[in-house]
Amino acid sequence: MMIRIVDDSLQRSGAIVGALLMFLFAAWHVIGAQPGDSQQARSSSQPPPEQESETDRLAAEQAAQLEALGYVQGSVKATVAGGVSKYDPKKSFKGLNFFLSGHSPSAILMDMEGNLLHVWHYPFENAWKDYPGKLNVDHKSFWRRAHLYENGDLLAIFEGLGMIKLDRNSRLLWTSGFKQHHDLDVHENGDIYVLTRMGAMIPRINKRKPVIEDSITILGPDGWLKRSFSLIEALERYPDYALYWNRAKQKKGDIFHTNSLEILDGSAAHKNPAFSKGNLLVSMRSLDAVFVVDPKAEEVVWGFSADFENPHDAQVLPNGNLLLFDNLGGSPKRGSSRMLEYRLPDMDLAWTYEGTPWDHFFSQGSGMAQRLPNQNTLITETDTGRAFEVTPDGEIVWQFINPHRTGPDNAYVASLFALNRIAREDAPWLKIGRPEE
């Protein structure tokens, strides 16, 4: 385990500008909304690439194959009926549940009993009529992550393909085609910070084959690009990067698999200055590590790794601790995941939850959590399509099984990519009554 703060900014070079220009140059054309939308959607476009050599073409094909790898709509056979199977009103935090399911490009809002309140829905083909290049067909069929605004507007990511913004009535406002993936966060000034990726030939890492290069991309509230920077370069600027990344071994395919992004509010800066307001917390599954990135200097300023494996959803809690979803670090005998809460700055464990031998939880991929105002933790077990609320002492007081099905003959529980609890007063636009389709 290593914790290090970098105080001095490293000198920027022309390579940074070149990398950004290459990113823009390779970005694919984005098609606007379908005719008939009640609001005209804005779309962006970039210039086509120059004539490629045969070597470049083969490298581009390999890069596209890497980019197409990802998630499936469902992987666990459906054995029980879905819906809310447990609810203790006295011990749970009452609110609205906002979730994303692998069965459809939709977001759903329901109450604590599982009653449908509102649905956002927009098909991939309506946002992009002619998507260029290779893609994962499954990724067209669901939203990997979404952000709900106070007025009911919505940002939604088609994993590795692009991002859209809808109003509360599912009318398309704009599209953005920078291969957004996994996670996003919205700054208090309205800017959108989102993970993006592309297959790229980076000879210093792999001279023969492309790798996935993750970036942090910043868009304005209208979806237009402000800037983007490489997480590979950001980590390389960290003096202790070799403690987390062995370039001699970890040089193939999706080398980082960055899967979460949080804009820090500065509440933990008194414990560790690296966690200053405006810095970014990211988790990287392939490196089994979490990092803090200074977006102004475009460099990693803090790193942490422990006995967790394939982590997801790193976040700073209101108490200043660090919480993450440990996918594969639980008991190997029963194949379980864990929730881990670490105290800054010493990074000792403050709380852990793995369930019990007869009621553990496990998600090989994805997974997320939310610390609720009553100090309960809402855990999303993506692969099984389950979400549950657990008290600090380990009692499950609310549980939901995704009722939606997918796959051949609808035999699989649809993956539950995210489920968040929001207070009812945070959705003043919502009309309680007949659900809006």
N, C-alpha and C positions, 0 to 999 in steps of 0.2 A: 504494500500500500504506500502510495506516495502523494503528498500534498505539497504543491509548490505555487507560490504567487509570483507572477512576473510583473514588475513595476514599470520597466522601461519598454517603450515601443520600439520594435525593430524597424530598420529603414525599409520603406516601400521601394520597389523597383519597377522597371517597365514591364516586367513579366506579369505583374498583377493586371495592368491595363490590357496586356495581350490576352490573358486568360479570359477576362471579361468580354473582350471583343469576340473571341472564339465562341464563347457561350452564346452570345447574341447571334452570331453568324450561323450557328448550327440549329438554333431554335426553329421549330417547324411552324408552318403557317396555321393560323387559327381562324376557323370559319365562324361567322356570327350566328345569330338566332334564326330560327325558322320563320318564314313568312307567316303572318297571322298572330305573332306574339303581340300582346297588348302594349308592351313597351319595347322600344328599340334597344337591343343589346349592343354594347360596344365590344369590339373584338380587336385583337392586336395581330400584327403580322411582322415577319422578319424576312430579309432577302434570302433567296435560294443560294445554296452553296455553289462554289465554282466547280468546274469539271474535275472529277476525281480520277486518280490513277487506279489500276486494278488492285494494288495493295491497299489503297485507301478504301476501295469499295468492300473488299473482304473484311477489313478491320471494322468498317461501319456495320456490316452484317453481323459480325460477332458482337459488337457493342449493342445492337438492337436486340439480339437474343438475350443478352444479359439484362437489359432493361425490361424485357417482357416477363422475367421470372417474378414470382410473387405469391399472392394469396389466393385461396379458393373460397367459393361461396359457402361451403360447408364440408365437414370432414367426419362428423360423429353421427352414427345412426340414431334416428329418432325412436325412443323407446317409451317416452312418457308424454302426456299432453302438456302443452305449454301454457304460459300465463303466470300470474302471481300465485305462488304456492304457499307462501308464508308472509304474514304481516302482523306485527305487534305495534299498534298505534302508539302505545305508551313509551316504547323504547326506541323506535325508529325516528328518523328526521323526516317529517312530513313535507312533501313538496311535489314537484312534477318531474317525471322521468323522460329524458331526451335520449333516444338511442338510434343507432345505425345497425342495420341487419344485412347480411349477405344475400338475401333473396331479391333485393331490389335497389335501384338507385334512389333511395328515399331516406328521409329522417322522420321519426315518429315521436310524438309527444303523448304521454299517457299519465294518468293519475296513479296513486299508490295502489289502487285495487286492480290496475291493468286496463282501465277504460280508456279508449282512444279519444284524444282531444284534438289533435291536429296532425296533418301529414304534409310534408314537402316532398315533391317528386319531380325529377327531370331526367329523361333518358339521355344517354351519351350521344346517340345519333342526332338528337335535336340540337345539341350544342355544337357538334362538329360533323358536318355532312360528309366530309371526305378526309378522314384521318390518314395522314401519310405514314408509311413505315409499318414495321412489325409491332404487334401489341398482344397483350394477354387478354383473351376474350373475356375471361372472368372479370377482369378489372373494369370492363365497361358496364358491368351488371350491378355494381354496388358502390357506395361511397365509403372510403376508408376512414376519413375523418371529416368533421364538420364543426363550424363555429356559429353559434346562435347569437345574433345581436339583440339588444333590448327591444328593438322595434319589430322583431320577428323576421328580419332579413337573415340570410343564411349563406355562409361560404361552405362549399363541399368539394372534397378532393376525390377524383377518380384516380386510384392508386397508380402512380408512375406515368400518368397520361396528361392530366391538366386539372384545373380548378375552375369552378363556376360560382357566380353569386346570383342568388335568387331573392325575390322579395317574399313576404310571408304568404302570398298566394301562388307561389311557385312560378312566377314570371321571371324569365331570364333577364338579368341586368347586365352582366358581362361574362366573358370567358377569358381565360389566361392559359396559354399553352407552353409552360416551361417544365413539363414533366414533374409536377409537384407530387410529393409522396409523403405518406405517414402522418405528418403533423404540421400544425401551424399555430400561430398566436397573433393576437392583434394588439398593437401598441396603443397607449392612451391617446396618441395623436392621430390614430386611425390607420397608420401604416400596417401592412400585413407582412409578417415574417413567416416564411414557409420553407420547408425542406424541398430541394429540387435535386435532380440527378441526371446524369447522362453517361453513356459509355464513351470512354476516351482512351486514346493511346498516350501513355505517360511513360516514356522510355526509362526514366530513373527508377520506376517501380516495376515495370514489365516491358521488356523490349520487343516481345513477340505478340502479346495479346492485350486487348483493351481491358480496362477495369472500370468499375462503376465509380464515378467521381461525385460525391455528395457535395452540395453547396447550400448555403443559406441565401435565399433570395428575398429582397425587400421590395414590396409593391406598394404603391400609393392606395388610398381608399377606393380609387376608381379602377384599380387593377393594372395600371401602367407600371412598367418596371422602373425602379429607382436605381438599384444596384444589386450585384450578386458577388459572392466570394466563395472560394473553394475551401471546404473543410480539410482537405488533404494539406493544402498549404498552411492553413491555420494551425493544424497540429504539428506540422514540420517546424513551425516557428517556436514551438514550446520546447525549452531546453531539455526537458525530461521525457520527450515523446517516445524515446526508445524503450522506456519502462512499460509502455502500453502497446506499442506497435513494432513488431519485428519485420521490417520491410523485406528481409531475405526469405521469410516464410509466408507472411500474409500479403501476398502480391497477386492473387488471382481473384477474378470475379468481383463480388460485392464485398470489398475489403473492409468497409466500415459498417454498413447497414445502419446508418443513423435513423433512429425511429421515434425520437421525441424531441420537442423543442418548447422551451418556456422562456418568456421574457421576464427577467428577475425584477421584482419591485423594490429591492434594496432592504427588505425587512431582515435579512440575515447578514447584512454587511458588517454589523457590529461584531459578529462572530468571526467573519472572514472577509476581508476587503475584496476578495475576488468576486464575491456575490453582490457587488455594487449594482445599484439600479441601472437598468438598461443592458447589462450583460445577459448572456444567453446560456441556459442550461440545456445540454443535449446528452442523450444516451446513445451508445454505439454497441449494438448487439454483437458484432463480429469481434470486437476488442474486449468485450466483457468489462466495459468501463463507462464512466460518465465524466463529462468535461464542462467547464465554464469557458465560454468564448467571449472575448471583447470584440463586439462588432465594429467598433471604430478603428481599432488597431488591426482587426481581422486576424487575431491570434488567440490560441488557447492560453488561458492564464491559470488554470487549475485542473487537476485530474485526480480521479479516485477509482480504485479497483479493489475488490475484496473477494470473498468466496462465493459471489453470485455468478450466475451463468446465463448468458443471453438476456440481459436486462431490458426492460421496457419502461416507458412512462416515468422517467425521473422527474421529481418536482420538489420544490421547497414549500414546506407547510407553514401555516401562520405562526407556529411556534419557533420557526427558524430551523427545524430539522429537515433532513433529506429523506424522501420516501421514494421507493422504487419497487417495481414488479419484477421479482426474480423468477424467471420462467423455469429454469432447469436446475436450480440450486437446492431444491428441497430433497426429501428423502428419496434416494435412488431405488430403494426397495419397492416403493409404491408409486414412483413417478409423480412427484408433486411439485407444485410451484409454491412460492412464498411471497409474503409482503415483508419488506425490510425498512425500518426507520432508523436513520443514523443521526446522532447528535453532532452538529458542528461545534467547534472546529476539530475535535479529536477523532470524530468518526467512529465512536463506540456505539453499539446497538442500544437503542432506546425501546424498541418494540419490534416484535416479529410475529407473524401469523402464518401458520401452515395448515390450519384445520386440525382434524383428528384422524387417527388411523381409519375410522369408519366414515369420515366425512371430510376428506381432503379436497383440494382443488388443483387442477392442472391445465395449463394451456401451453402447448409447445411453442406456439407463435403468438404474437400480439399480446393482449392483456393490458389492463389499465386499472387505476384506482382513483378514488376521490375521498379526501378527508372532509367529513361533514361538520357543520357547526356544533353539533352535539358530541363531537369527538369520535363518533362511529366512523368506520371506513367502508365505502362502497366499492366493491371489487367486481371487475368485469372479467369473467373467465371465457375468453373469446371462442376457443375451439369447441367448447361444449354448448355454447349459446346460453350461458348462465350468468346472472348478476346477483349479488347478494350483499346485504349490509350486515356488518359484524361489529359488535361492541368491542371496546378495548380489552375486555377479558375473554373475548372469543365466542360470544353468543350470537348466532345468526338470528336477526330480528325481522328481516325482509328478504324474500327470495323471488327471483323471476327467471323463468325458462322461456327462451324465445319460442313463440308459437309458430313462427314462420318456417317453412320447409323449402328445401332446394335439392338439386341433383336428380338423377334418374328416378322416376316415379315418386318424387318428393320424399325420398327415403332418409334424407339427412336434415338434422337441425341446422338452420341457417346460422352462420358465424355471427357472433355479437361483437362487432368491432369497437363499439363504444357505448357506454351508458352513463349519463351524468344526471345528477339530481339538482334541480334549480328551485328556488323559492317561488311560490305562486306570484308574489308581488313583483318578481323580476320579469314577468311576462304580462304586462298590462294590456297588451294588444289582444290577448287570447279571449275569445268569446266562449264561455263555458256553455255547452249545449250540444247541438248536432255537430259531429266531426266534419271538418272541411276536407273533401277529397281532392 
